[in-house]
């Protein structure tokens, strides 16, 4: 969309209407990661995974956030979980190298 603040507003409205919307929580996490708010992103990705434990993008992107935060063990655990969901994901395989 080009406007992260507007996107966040729409996503917050979405989770207000449906607190079980894993995609909205995922994208809120993604926007926070883009903004460099890694702790917030990690919480939102974790919430996404509470709702949908096999959410591949949340698994992969939370691993990236953990790497940015220097939490290598947590990143490795997320990569392992994500590979169990889809071992052919190219972005995931690039992380594992």
PyMOL commands that set and color helices and strands:
alter all, ss='L'
color gray80, all
select helices_A, chain A and resi 4-17+22-34+38-51+56-69+72-85+90-96
alter helices_A, ss='H'
color red, helices_A
deselect
rebuild
show_as cartoon
